[in-house]
Amino acid sequence: MSAAKIPVTIVTGFLGAGKTTLIRHVLENARDRRLALVINEFGDVGVDGDILRACGVENCPEENIVELANGCLCCTVADDFAPAIEALLAHEKRPDHIIIETSGLALPKPLIKAFDWPAIRSRLTVDGVIAIIDGKAVAEGRFADDPDAIAQERAEAERIDHDNPLEEVFEDQLACADLVILNKTDLLDEAEEAQVASQLAQGARDSVKVVRARDGRVDPLVLLGLAAAAEDDLASRPSHHDAEPDHDHDDFDSFVVSLPSVADPAALVARLGDIARAHDVLRVKGFVEVAGKPMRLLVQGVGARIQHHFDRAWKPGEERASRLVVIGEKGLDRDAIAAMLAQP
């Protein structure tokens, strides 16, 4: 057994930016090394873990995929992360590389600090922090790198009367990254892509590259092997929360809605778009049973942009349940959303 530290890649990114798609691409194309995944879900339905298990890739067997759903990983390092790592390293064939998919609300810096714990530092190193960015969302002005401009906008618009923590999360993830992936470039025209890439470069640290991608398709050789040793480089990774002892995510709600079998997927997708617009839903994801179809429907949405496709056949004996995780800022009207989803 090699005494060398096992490299760990931390994948951050706002809700729906494409973290799971990126990791799936890595699994399917990094066949020269044995991988393990630690997935931090936000919600009660293990959508991301189920998507990645469906890959069926030999170099990342199911026992090497660990899901942590007891809260944001950056807040539950001692309770969840450390034991999960210990379990992975105890495998007879321990992984050559570990990939951590954080929740969309996770701050990377507290997680990196955990790698300074003696029990972890001697065995693992942070090979790199990857920030994957939803290019279309940034182009639509949902985030900005200039806090002074944000403050001025608030002063001029009476309807904006509170700080939006999403901006801080976005900026923290970008400022901590060793590599920035500008994803969904197929949704941008040439001018938008150039403008967003420039904005990301300004928010990232010096010398950090911005790589353009569609559907998370980035060569694993670009993502893995950065050798950043981020745990030794915390001082150069600024955070809005550096002066705080801890943080929470009480500004967000998530809940699960169970649905009956769906006859018309297109009608469901249209309804989800209406719900996102009416109730300011940030993210929706889950699996749906379509009447008469042997395959389950995977649904993922960012705001009113809803994607769906049949990802695999239902397994023999598997419960054909339809469940969606709905995520938004505090105050989501659960009853109203559930009622809209229950409409025929």
N, C-alpha and C positions, 0 to 999 in steps of 0.2 A: 504494500500500500504506500502510495507516494505521500511524502510529508509536505509537499507543496500545497499552498493555500488554494482552495477551490474558488474560482472567480464567480461573482454574482452580478447579474445585470438587473437593474431596477428600471422598470418601465412605468413612467408616469404619464398623465394626460387627462384632460378634462373629460367629463362624461361623453361617451360616444365618439371620441376622437379616432378610435380604431386600434386600441391597445390589443384586444383579443385577436383581431384580424392580423395584426403585425406578428404576434407571437405564433399564431397558427402557421404563418408563412415560414417563420424561422424553424419550427418543428419539422415541417415538410421538406426543408432544404438544408438542414445542418445535420446530415446523417453520419458525420465523422466523429461525433462526440455524444456521450450519454448525458441527457438533459433531465432536469427536474424543474417543476413549476410550483410556485407558491402564489395562490390567487386570492386576492382580498375582494370578496363580493360586497356589494352595497345593496342589501335587500335579502329576502328570505328564500328566493329561488336561485339555485346555483346555475345560472345561465352560462356564464363564461367558462366555468369548469366543464360543463356538459359539452359545450362547443369544442373545447380543446381535446376532451377525451374521445370525441367522435373522429378525430384525425386518424387514430389507429396507427400511430408512428412507433416503430419498434424501439427507437432510441430514447423514447420517453414513455415507458409503460405506465399503466394506470396508477400503480402504487407510488409513482414519482410525482403525482399531481395532488397537491394539498390545497384544500380550500379553507379559508379563514373568514367566517361571517359574523364574528362577535363584535364587530365595530371596525372603525378605520384602523388599518395596520399601524399607522404612525402613532396611534394612541394606545395600542395594546401590545407593544413590543414584548414586555415581560411575560404577559399571560399567554400570548398566542405565537408570536414569531419565534422566540427562542426555542420553545418545545418542538415546534414544527421543524426547525433546522436540525435539532438533535435527532429527531426521528429519521430525517432524510440521510443524515451522515451515518446512521446506524445500519443502513442497508448493506447487505453483503456486497452488492455492486453499487457503490456510492457514485453519485453523479460527477461528471467532469465539469459541469457548468450548471448553475442554478439561475433561473429567471423568475423575478418577482413582478407580478402584475398588481399594482396598487389600485385602490378604488379611485374614482375620479376626483375625490375630495381630499386625497392624501397629500400631506406635505412631505417631500422626500428627505429633508434635512434631519428631522427626528429619527427617521428610520436609519439613515446613514450613521447617526451617532451610536446606534445599537451595535454597530460593527467594531466599536472601540471597547466593548465588554471583553474581558480577558478570555472567557470561554468561547467567544465567537472570533475575536481578532486573531487568535492563533491558528484558526482553521479556515477562515473565509476572508476574502477581500472584495470590495466593490469594484468590479471591473469597469463599470460605467453606469451613469444615469441617463436614460433615454427619455426625452420629452416628446411625445407625439401630439401634434397640433391639428385640430380640425380647421383646415385652411378656409373653408367657406364661412364658418362661424366667425373667425377673426375678420374676414373681409366684410362681413355684415356689421362690424363694429361692436360686437358683444364684449370685446376686451380691448384694452389700450395699454401701451407700455409707458405712457406719460401721465403720472399721477396728478400733475398740475393741471393738465387738460381735463382730467376727470373731475377734479375739484371745481374748476371753472364751469364745467357743464352742469354740475349740481347746483351751483350758485345761480345760474341763469335759468334753470328749469325747476319750477316749484314742485313738480310731480316727483322729482328725485330728492327724497328727504332723508335717505339713510345710506350708509356705506354698503357696498355690495361685496361680501367676502369672496365671491367667485373671482373677482379681479386679483385679490391677493393670492389666492390659490394658484391661479394661472401664472402670475408673475413669479411666485416662489418656485414653481416647477420649472419654469423657463430658466431662471437664474441659477438653478442647481444642476442643470443638465450638462453632460459631456458631449451630447449629440442631440440635435433637434431635428425631428422628422416633420416636415410640412406635408401633411397627408391630404387626400381628396383634391389633388390639383386638377383632376378632371372636371371639377365643378367650378373652376376659376378660369376667367379669360386671362390673356397674357399680362395685361396691365394689373389686374387684381393679384395675380401670382407674384409679380415683381414687388408690388407694394407690401404684401403680407410677408414675403421673404425678408424684405428690408426691415420691417417692423420687428420681426423675430430676432434678426441679427442684432438689432439695437438693444433688445431686452436680454439677450444671452451674454454670457461672459466672453471676454476676449478670446479669440482663436477657436471658439466653438463653432462647428460647421452646421449649416442648415441644409438638409438633404430633402429633395422633393420626392414625393411618392404618390402612387395611386393604389388604393385598396391595400395599403400596408406592405406593398411588395418592395422590400429592401433586402439586398444580399446579406445573409447572416455574417459574412466576412466583414461587412461594414459595421454591424451592430455589436458583434462579440469580439473580444480581444482588444479592447481599448486600453486596458492596463492603467486605468485612471487612479486606482487606489484612493478612491474618494474619501475614505475614512481618515486619510492623512492630509486632506485638503479642504477641511470644513471652513476654514477662515475665508477662503476665496469664494464661498457660496452664500451670498447674502440672503436673508429671509426677513419678511415682515414680522416674524414671530421670534426673532433672536432674543429679545428681552423678556419673553414670556416663559414661565416655568412649564406650562403645558397649554393645550388648546382643545377645543371641542368643535362639534359640528351641529350644534343645536339649531342652527338656522335652516336646516334641511329636514324634510320629511320623506319617508319612503314607505310604501305599503304594497301588499300583493292583492290583486283582484283575480278571482277565479271566474272563468267563463264557461258557458255551455259550448258544445260543438258548433263550429262556424260553417255556414253554408257558402258564403261569398267572401273570400279573403280581401278582395278589392274594396268591398263595402266596409270591412273592419278597418282597413288601412285609412280610408277616407275619414271614418269616425275618429280614429286616433289622432289624425291631423287636426280635426275640429276641436277635440278635447285639449290638445296641446295649446292651441291658440286661445281657447276660452279660459283655460285655467293655468296658463303659464307653466306647463309641464316641461321640465328640463330633459327628462330621459324616460323612455319606456323600453322594456326588453322582456322577452319571455318566449314560451312555446305555446302553440295553439293547435288543437285538433280540428282538422277540416273534414267535414262529413264526406264519407265515401272515399277518402284518400288514405293510402297505406303509409304515408310519410307525415312527419310532424312539420309544422310551419314555424320557422324561426322568425321572430319579429323584433326589430331593433329600430329605435327612433331617437333622433336628436331634435328637440323642439317639434316642429311640424313636419320635419323630413323623416318619413317612415320608410324603412327598407324591409323586405320580407322575401324569404325563399324557403323551399323545402330542403332541410339539411340532412335528414336521414330517415330511414324507415323506423316505425315504432317496433320496439323489441317484443318478442313473445312474452306475454305476461306483464308487460309494462303498463302502468296506468296511463290511459290516454286522456290526460288532464290538460286543460287550457289555463295557464296562469301567467299573468303579466306583473312585473315589478314597475311601479310608477314612482318616479323621483322628482321632487321639486323643492322650492324654497318653503319655509315654514308657513303654514296656513292653508295647505292644499285642502280643497273641499272633497274629501274622500267619498262622501255619499253621492254628491253630484256626479263625480267622475264614474263611480260604479254604476250609477243609473244610466249614464250615457252609453257605457259599454254594454249594458244589459239590453239596450234597445234592439229589436229584431232587424 
